[in-house]
Amino acid sequence: MKTAFLFSGQGSQYCGMGKELCSHYPAAAAVFKQASWTLGYDIEGICFADNDRLNLTEYTQPAIVTT
C-alpha cells in the first residue's frame, strides 16, 4: 500500500482546524508546537482562535501545512 499526502488549497482554512486532532493525538500537538517555534509565532493560537488573522495569506499557508 502506498501513502499519499494531500494538501487542500487556500480558502479551505477555518477557525479550529486541527484542534480536535491535537486533543486526541499528542504527536499532532507536537507538530503545532514545532511549527510555532520554527515560524516564530503561535500558529496554534491562530488556527484555534476565532480571529481574522487566519485568513491572511501569511498565516493561511503555514496553517494549512501545519494541519
SEFIZA-3560 file (N, C-alpha, C; in Angstrom, 3 decimals):
REM SEFIZA-3560
<numar><xx>0.839</xx><yy>-1.168</yy><zz>0.000</zz><atom>N</atom></numar>
<numar><xx>0.000</xx><yy>0.000</yy><zz>0.000</zz><atom>CA</atom></numar>
<numar><xx>0.894</xx><yy>1.244</yy><zz>0.000</zz><atom>C</atom></numar>
<numar><xx>0.565</xx><yy>2.200</yy><zz>-0.820</zz><atom>N</atom></numar>
<numar><xx>1.318</xx><yy>3.443</yy><zz>-0.900</zz><atom>CA</atom></numar>
<numar><xx>0.620</xx><yy>4.520</yy><zz>-0.082</zz><atom>C</atom></numar>
<numar><xx>1.405</xx><yy>5.454</yy><zz>0.403</zz><atom>N</atom></numar>
<numar><xx>0.871</xx><yy>6.571</yy><zz>1.187</zz><atom>CA</atom></numar>
<numar><xx>0.958</xx><yy>7.842</yy><zz>0.370</zz><atom>C</atom></numar>
<numar><xx>-0.075</xx><yy>8.636</yy><zz>0.440</zz><atom>N</atom></numar>
<numar><xx>-0.087</xx><yy>9.928</yy><zz>-0.257</zz><atom>CA</atom></numar>
<numar><xx>-0.524</xx><yy>11.004</yy><zz>0.723</zz><atom>C</atom></numar>
<numar><xx>0.056</xx><yy>12.180</yy><zz>0.589</zz><atom>N</atom></numar>
<numar><xx>-0.331</xx><yy>13.327</yy><zz>1.391</zz><atom>CA</atom></numar>
<numar><xx>-0.989</xx><yy>14.343</yy><zz>0.471</zz><atom>C</atom></numar>
<numar><xx>-2.189</xx><yy>14.749</yy><zz>0.802</zz><atom>N</atom></numar>
<numar><xx>-2.923</xx><yy>15.728</yy><zz>0.009</zz><atom>CA</atom></numar>
<numar><xx>-3.104</xx><yy>16.984</yy><zz>0.842</zz><atom>C</atom></numar>
<numar><xx>-2.814</xx><yy>18.122</yy><zz>0.253</zz><atom>N</atom></numar>
<numar><xx>-2.957</xx><yy>19.397</yy><zz>0.943</zz><atom>CA</atom></numar>
<numar><xx>-4.031</xx><yy>20.218</yy><zz>0.244</zz><atom>C</atom></numar>
<numar><xx>-4.995</xx><yy>20.624</yy><zz>1.014</zz><atom>N</atom></numar>
<numar><xx>-6.043</xx><yy>21.479</yy><zz>0.446</zz><atom>CA</atom></numar>
<numar><xx>-5.461</xx><yy>22.859</yy><zz>0.165</zz><atom>C</atom></numar>
<numar><xx>-6.107</xx><yy>23.604</yy><zz>-0.643</zz><atom>N</atom></numar>
<numar><xx>-5.600</xx><yy>24.916</yy><zz>-1.015</zz><atom>CA</atom></numar>
<numar><xx>-6.121</xx><yy>26.030</yy><zz>-0.123</zz><atom>C</atom></numar>
<numar><xx>-5.611</xx><yy>27.208</yy><zz>-0.400</zz><atom>N</atom></numar>
<numar><xx>-6.045</xx><yy>28.384</yy><zz>0.347</zz><atom>CA</atom></numar>
<numar><xx>-7.536</xx><yy>28.601</yy><zz>0.121</zz><atom>C</atom></numar>
<numar><xx>-8.220</xx><yy>28.941</yy><zz>1.182</zz><atom>N</atom></numar>
<numar><xx>-9.665</xx><yy>29.096</yy><zz>1.139</zz><atom>CA</atom></numar>
<numar><xx>-10.363</xx><yy>27.965</yy><zz>1.882</zz><atom>C</atom></numar>
<numar><xx>-9.614</xx><yy>26.907</yy><zz>2.180</zz><atom>N</atom></numar>
<numar><xx>-10.191</xx><yy>25.776</yy><zz>2.911</zz><atom>CA</atom></numar>
<numar><xx>-9.982</xx><yy>25.896</yy><zz>4.417</zz><atom>C</atom></numar>
<numar><xx>-9.264</xx><yy>26.930</yy><zz>4.843</zz><atom>N</atom></numar>
<numar><xx>-8.983</xx><yy>27.101</yy><zz>6.269</zz><atom>CA</atom></numar>
<numar><xx>-10.239</xx><yy>27.521</yy><zz>7.031</zz><atom>C</atom></numar>
<numar><xx>-10.287</xx><yy>27.142</yy><zz>8.302</zz><atom>N</atom></numar>
<numar><xx>-11.403</xx><yy>27.531</yy><zz>9.164</zz><atom>CA</atom></numar>
<numar><xx>-10.915</xx><yy>27.574</yy><zz>10.607</zz><atom>C</atom></numar>
<numar><xx>-11.540</xx><yy>28.390</yy><zz>11.403</zz><atom>N</atom></numar>
<numar><xx>-11.168</xx><yy>28.514</yy><zz>12.811</zz><atom>CA</atom></numar>
<numar><xx>-11.397</xx><yy>27.182</yy><zz>13.511</zz><atom>C</atom></numar>
<numar><xx>-10.395</xx><yy>26.737</yy><zz>14.206</zz><atom>N</atom></numar>
<numar><xx>-10.480</xx><yy>25.472</yy><zz>14.928</zz><atom>CA</atom></numar>
<numar><xx>-9.894</xx><yy>24.292</yy><zz>14.177</zz><atom>C</atom></numar>
<numar><xx>-9.386</xx><yy>24.522</yy><zz>12.960</zz><atom>N</atom></numar>
<numar><xx>-8.852</xx><yy>23.392</yy><zz>12.202</zz><atom>CA</atom></numar>
<numar><xx>-7.631</xx><yy>22.816</yy><zz>12.916</zz><atom>C</atom></numar>
<numar><xx>-7.634</xx><yy>21.521</yy><zz>13.072</zz><atom>N</atom></numar>
<numar><xx>-6.561</xx><yy>20.813</yy><zz>13.748</zz><atom>CA</atom></numar>
<numar><xx>-6.745</xx><yy>20.679</yy><zz>15.254</zz><atom>C</atom></numar>
<numar><xx>-7.693</xx><yy>21.383</yy><zz>15.823</zz><atom>N</atom></numar>
<numar><xx>-7.872</xx><yy>21.377</yy><zz>17.279</zz><atom>CA</atom></numar>
<numar><xx>-8.264</xx><yy>19.990</yy><zz>17.795</zz><atom>C</atom></numar>
<numar><xx>-9.233</xx><yy>19.362</yy><zz>17.150</zz><atom>N</atom></numar>
<numar><xx>-9.663</xx><yy>18.027</yy><zz>17.583</zz><atom>CA</atom></numar>
<numar><xx>-8.533</xx><yy>17.015</yy><zz>17.410</zz><atom>C</atom></numar>
<numar><xx>-7.803</xx><yy>17.125</yy><zz>16.322</zz><atom>N</atom></numar>
<numar><xx>-6.668</xx><yy>16.245</yy><zz>16.074</zz><atom>CA</atom></numar>
<numar><xx>-5.644</xx><yy>16.359</yy><zz>17.201</zz><atom>C</atom></numar>
<numar><xx>-5.333</xx><yy>17.591</yy><zz>17.602</zz><atom>N</atom></numar>
<numar><xx>-4.365</xx><yy>17.818</yy><zz>18.681</zz><atom>CA</atom></numar>
<numar><xx>-4.863</xx><yy>17.298</yy><zz>20.022</zz><atom>C</atom></numar>
<numar><xx>-6.162</xx><yy>17.363</yy><zz>20.238</zz><atom>N</atom></numar>
<numar><xx>-6.701</xx><yy>16.897</yy><zz>21.517</zz><atom>CA</atom></numar>
<numar><xx>-6.668</xx><yy>15.372</yy><zz>21.635</zz><atom>C</atom></numar>
<numar><xx>-6.621</xx><yy>14.673</yy><zz>20.513</zz><atom>N</atom></numar>
<numar><xx>-6.608</xx><yy>13.207</yy><zz>20.537</zz><atom>CA</atom></numar>
<numar><xx>-5.218</xx><yy>12.599</yy><zz>20.319</zz><atom>C</atom></numar>
<numar><xx>-4.337</xx><yy>13.341</yy><zz>19.674</zz><atom>N</atom></numar>
<numar><xx>-3.029</xx><yy>12.792</yy><zz>19.316</zz><atom>CA</atom></numar>
<numar><xx>-1.901</xx><yy>13.723</yy><zz>19.754</zz><atom>C</atom></numar>
<numar><xx>-1.128</xx><yy>13.326</yy><zz>20.756</zz><atom>N</atom></numar>
<numar><xx>-0.010</xx><yy>14.149</yy><zz>21.219</zz><atom>CA</atom></numar>
<numar><xx>0.992</xx><yy>14.475</yy><zz>20.108</zz><atom>C</atom></numar>
<numar><xx>1.155</xx><yy>13.575</yy><zz>19.163</zz><atom>N</atom></numar>
<numar><xx>2.088</xx><yy>13.833</yy><zz>18.062</zz><atom>CA</atom></numar>
<numar><xx>1.624</xx><yy>15.022</yy><zz>17.226</zz><atom>C</atom></numar>
<numar><xx>0.323</xx><yy>15.165</yy><zz>17.045</zz><atom>N</atom></numar>
<numar><xx>-0.209</xx><yy>16.309</yy><zz>16.297</zz><atom>CA</atom></numar>
<numar><xx>0.029</xx><yy>17.603</yy><zz>17.062</zz><atom>C</atom></numar>
<numar><xx>-0.169</xx><yy>17.569</yy><zz>18.376</zz><atom>N</atom></numar>
<numar><xx>0.092</xx><yy>18.752</yy><zz>19.205</zz><atom>CA</atom></numar>
<numar><xx>1.565</xx><yy>19.134</yy><zz>19.136</zz><atom>C</atom></numar>
<numar><xx>2.434</xx><yy>18.134</yy><zz>19.072</zz><atom>N</atom></numar>
<numar><xx>3.872</xx><yy>18.398</yy><zz>18.969</zz><atom>CA</atom></numar>
<numar><xx>4.213</xx><yy>19.074</yy><zz>17.644</zz><atom>C</atom></numar>
<numar><xx>3.503</xx><yy>18.718</yy><zz>16.586</zz><atom>N</atom></numar>
<numar><xx>3.726</xx><yy>19.359</yy><zz>15.282</zz><atom>CA</atom></numar>
<numar><xx>3.391</xx><yy>20.843</yy><zz>15.371</zz><atom>C</atom></numar>
<numar><xx>2.295</xx><yy>21.182</yy><zz>16.030</zz><atom>N</atom></numar>
<numar><xx>1.919</xx><yy>22.588</yy><zz>16.195</zz><atom>CA</atom></numar>
<numar><xx>2.969</xx><yy>23.342</yy><zz>17.007</zz><atom>C</atom></numar>
<numar><xx>3.473</xx><yy>22.713</yy><zz>18.065</zz><atom>N</atom></numar>
<numar><xx>4.500</xx><yy>23.370</yy><zz>18.887</zz><atom>CA</atom></numar>
<numar><xx>5.776</xx><yy>23.595</yy><zz>18.082</zz><atom>C</atom></numar>
<numar><xx>6.182</xx><yy>22.596</yy><zz>17.312</zz><atom>N</atom></numar>
<numar><xx>7.381</xx><yy>22.732</yy><zz>16.480</zz><atom>CA</atom></numar>
<numar><xx>7.177</xx><yy>23.791</yy><zz>15.409</zz><atom>C</atom></numar>
<numar><xx>6.014</xx><yy>23.811</yy><zz>14.793</zz><atom>N</atom></numar>
<numar><xx>5.724</xx><yy>24.819</yy><zz>13.765</zz><atom>CA</atom></numar>
<numar><xx>5.756</xx><yy>26.218</yy><zz>14.365</zz><atom>C</atom></numar>
<numar><xx>5.194</xx><yy>26.382</yy><zz>15.552</zz><atom>N</atom></numar>
<numar><xx>5.207</xx><yy>27.691</yy><zz>16.219</zz><atom>CA</atom></numar>
<numar><xx>6.635</xx><yy>28.139</yy><zz>16.489</zz><atom>C</atom></numar>
<numar><xx>7.459</xx><yy>27.219</yy><zz>16.963</zz><atom>N</atom></numar>
<numar><xx>8.859</xx><yy>27.552</yy><zz>17.246</zz><atom>CA</atom></numar>
<numar><xx>9.581</xx><yy>27.943</yy><zz>15.954</zz><atom>C</atom></numar>
<numar><xx>9.369</xx><yy>27.179</yy><zz>14.900</zz><atom>N</atom></numar>
<numar><xx>10.025</xx><yy>27.436</yy><zz>13.618</zz><atom>CA</atom></numar>
<numar><xx>9.570</xx><yy>28.755</yy><zz>13.009</zz><atom>C</atom></numar>
<numar><xx>8.267</xx><yy>29.017</yy><zz>13.061</zz><atom>N</atom></numar>
<numar><xx>7.709</xx><yy>30.235</yy><zz>12.460</zz><atom>CA</atom></numar>
<numar><xx>7.983</xx><yy>31.483</yy><zz>13.292</zz><atom>C</atom></numar>
<numar><xx>8.146</xx><yy>31.305</yy><zz>14.595</zz><atom>N</atom></numar>
<numar><xx>8.379</xx><yy>32.450</yy><zz>15.470</zz><atom>CA</atom></numar>
<numar><xx>7.094</xx><yy>33.116</yy><zz>15.938</zz><atom>C</atom></numar>
<numar><xx>5.971</xx><yy>32.447</yy><zz>15.747</zz><atom>N</atom></numar>
<numar><xx>4.694</xx><yy>32.939</yy><zz>16.269</zz><atom>CA</atom></numar>
<numar><xx>3.793</xx><yy>31.741</yy><zz>16.571</zz><atom>C</atom></numar>
<numar><xx>2.743</xx><yy>31.983</yy><zz>17.326</zz><atom>N</atom></numar>
<numar><xx>1.852</xx><yy>30.930</yy><zz>17.813</zz><atom>CA</atom></numar>
<numar><xx>0.844</xx><yy>30.515</yy><zz>16.742</zz><atom>C</atom></numar>
<numar><xx>1.207</xx><yy>29.544</yy><zz>15.935</zz><atom>N</atom></numar>
<numar><xx>0.316</xx><yy>29.090</yy><zz>14.865</zz><atom>CA</atom></numar>
<numar><xx>-0.903</xx><yy>28.377</yy><zz>15.439</zz><atom>C</atom></numar>
<numar><xx>-0.732</xx><yy>27.722</yy><zz>16.578</zz><atom>N</atom></numar>
<numar><xx>-1.866</xx><yy>27.076</yy><zz>17.247</zz><atom>CA</atom></numar>
<numar><xx>-2.909</xx><yy>28.112</yy><zz>17.644</zz><atom>C</atom></numar>
<numar><xx>-2.461</xx><yy>29.213</yy><zz>18.201</zz><atom>N</atom></numar>
<numar><xx>-3.371</xx><yy>30.285</yy><zz>18.588</zz><atom>CA</atom></numar>
<numar><xx>-4.108</xx><yy>30.872</yy><zz>17.396</zz><atom>C</atom></numar>
<numar><xx>-3.423</xx><yy>30.952</yy><zz>16.273</zz><atom>N</atom></numar>
<numar><xx>-4.052</xx><yy>31.486</yy><zz>15.058</zz><atom>CA</atom></numar>
<numar><xx>-5.078</xx><yy>30.494</yy><zz>14.506</zz><atom>C</atom></numar>
<numar><xx>-4.750</xx><yy>29.212</yy><zz>14.512</zz><atom>N</atom></numar>
<numar><xx>-5.672</xx><yy>28.201</yy><zz>13.979</zz><atom>CA</atom></numar>
<numar><xx>-6.874</xx><yy>27.971</yy><zz>14.885</zz><atom>C</atom></numar>
<numar><xx>-6.657</xx><yy>28.005</yy><zz>16.182</zz><atom>N</atom></numar>
<numar><xx>-7.714</xx><yy>27.628</yy><zz>17.122</zz><atom>CA</atom></numar>
<numar><xx>-8.588</xx><yy>28.798</yy><zz>17.545</zz><atom>C</atom></numar>
<numar><xx>-8.110</xx><yy>30.019</yy><zz>17.420</zz><atom>N</atom></numar>
<numar><xx>-8.872</xx><yy>31.188</yy><zz>17.863</zz><atom>CA</atom></numar>
<numar><xx>-9.792</xx><yy>31.686</yy><zz>16.752</zz><atom>C</atom></numar>
<numar><xx>-10.817</xx><yy>32.373</yy><zz>17.165</zz><atom>N</atom></numar>
<numar><xx>-11.751</xx><yy>32.968</yy><zz>16.207</zz><atom>CA</atom></numar>
<numar><xx>-11.263</xx><yy>34.383</yy><zz>15.896</zz><atom>C</atom></numar>
<numar><xx>-10.418</xx><yy>34.492</yy><zz>14.880</zz><atom>N</atom></numar>
<numar><xx>-9.886</xx><yy>35.801</yy><zz>14.507</zz><atom>CA</atom></numar>
<numar><xx>-9.674</xx><yy>35.875</yy><zz>13.000</zz><atom>C</atom></numar>
<numar><xx>-9.402</xx><yy>37.056</yy><zz>12.523</zz><atom>N</atom></numar>
<numar><xx>-9.244</xx><yy>37.273</yy><zz>11.080</zz><atom>CA</atom></numar>
<numar><xx>-7.841</xx><yy>36.971</yy><zz>10.568</zz><atom>C</atom></numar>
<numar><xx>-6.873</xx><yy>36.788</yy><zz>11.470</zz><atom>N</atom></numar>
<numar><xx>-5.502</xx><yy>36.545</yy><zz>11.017</zz><atom>CA</atom></numar>
<numar><xx>-5.392</xx><yy>35.265</yy><zz>10.194</zz><atom>C</atom></numar>
<numar><xx>-6.210</xx><yy>34.270</yy><zz>10.504</zz><atom>N</atom></numar>
<numar><xx>-6.145</xx><yy>33.007</yy><zz>9.765</zz><atom>CA</atom></numar>
<numar><xx>-6.426</xx><yy>33.204</yy><zz>8.280</zz><atom>C</atom></numar>
<numar><xx>-7.166</xx><yy>34.228</yy><zz>7.929</zz><atom>N</atom></numar>
<numar><xx>-7.494</xx><yy>34.481</yy><zz>6.523</zz><atom>CA</atom></numar>
<numar><xx>-6.453</xx><yy>35.320</yy><zz>5.792</zz><atom>C</atom></numar>
<numar><xx>-5.415</xx><yy>35.748</yy><zz>6.480</zz><atom>N</atom></numar>
<numar><xx>-4.312</xx><yy>36.462</yy><zz>5.831</zz><atom>CA</atom></numar>
<numar><xx>-3.332</xx><yy>35.434</yy><zz>5.274</zz><atom>C</atom></numar>
<numar><xx>-2.948</xx><yy>35.601</yy><zz>4.020</zz><atom>N</atom></numar>
<numar><xx>-2.091</xx><yy>34.628</yy><zz>3.340</zz><atom>CA</atom></numar>
<numar><xx>-0.850</xx><yy>34.276</yy><zz>4.136</zz><atom>C</atom></numar>
<numar><xx>-0.236</xx><yy>35.247</yy><zz>4.779</zz><atom>N</atom></numar>
<numar><xx>0.996</xx><yy>34.984</yy><zz>5.529</zz><atom>CA</atom></numar>
<numar><xx>0.782</xx><yy>33.992</yy><zz>6.669</zz><atom>C</atom></numar>
<numar><xx>-0.449</xx><yy>33.862</yy><zz>7.146</zz><atom>N</atom></numar>
<numar><xx>-0.772</xx><yy>32.892</yy><zz>8.191</zz><atom>CA</atom></numar>
<numar><xx>-1.506</xx><yy>31.674</yy><zz>7.629</zz><atom>C</atom></numar>
<numar><xx>-2.272</xx><yy>31.868</yy><zz>6.566</zz><atom>N</atom></numar>
<numar><xx>-3.053</xx><yy>30.775</yy><zz>5.987</zz><atom>CA</atom></numar>
<numar><xx>-2.157</xx><yy>29.653</yy><zz>5.488</zz><atom>C</atom></numar>
<numar><xx>-1.152</xx><yy>29.990</yy><zz>4.720</zz><atom>N</atom></numar>
<numar><xx>-0.300</xx><yy>28.961</yy><zz>4.124</zz><atom>CA</atom></numar>
<numar><xx>0.396</xx><yy>28.103</yy><zz>5.181</zz><atom>C</atom></numar>
<numar><xx>1.074</xx><yy>28.698</yy><zz>6.181</zz><atom>N</atom></numar>
<numar><xx>1.679</xx><yy>27.852</yy><zz>7.220</zz><atom>CA</atom></numar>
<numar><xx>0.642</xx><yy>27.053</yy><zz>8.013</zz><atom>C</atom></numar>
<numar><xx>-0.538</xx><yy>27.625</yy><zz>8.224</zz><atom>N</atom></numar>
<numar><xx>-1.585</xx><yy>26.920</yy><zz>8.975</zz><atom>CA</atom></numar>
<numar><xx>-2.046</xx><yy>25.678</yy><zz>8.227</zz><atom>C</atom></numar>
<numar><xx>-2.215</xx><yy>25.784</yy><zz>6.937</zz><atom>N</atom></numar>
<numar><xx>-2.655</xx><yy>24.635</yy><zz>6.139</zz><atom>CA</atom></numar>
<numar><xx>-1.593</xx><yy>23.539</yy><zz>6.147</zz><atom>C</atom></numar>
<numar><xx>-0.342</xx><yy>23.913</yy><zz>6.007</zz><atom>N</atom></numar>
<numar><xx>0.733</xx><yy>22.914</yy><zz>6.023</zz><atom>CA</atom></numar>
<numar><xx>0.835</xx><yy>22.257</yy><zz>7.397</zz><atom>C</atom></numar>
<numar><xx>0.673</xx><yy>23.052</yy><zz>8.456</zz><atom>N</atom></numar>
<numar><xx>0.774</xx><yy>22.512</yy><zz>9.813</zz><atom>CA</atom></numar>
<numar><xx>-0.332</xx><yy>21.511</yy><zz>10.102</zz><atom>C</atom></numar>
<numar><xx>-1.547</xx><yy>21.808</yy><zz>9.633</zz><atom>N</atom></numar>
<numar><xx>-2.646</xx><yy>20.886</yy><zz>9.914</zz><atom>CA</atom></numar>
<numar><xx>-2.594</xx><yy>19.703</yy><zz>8.988</zz><atom>C</atom></numar>
//
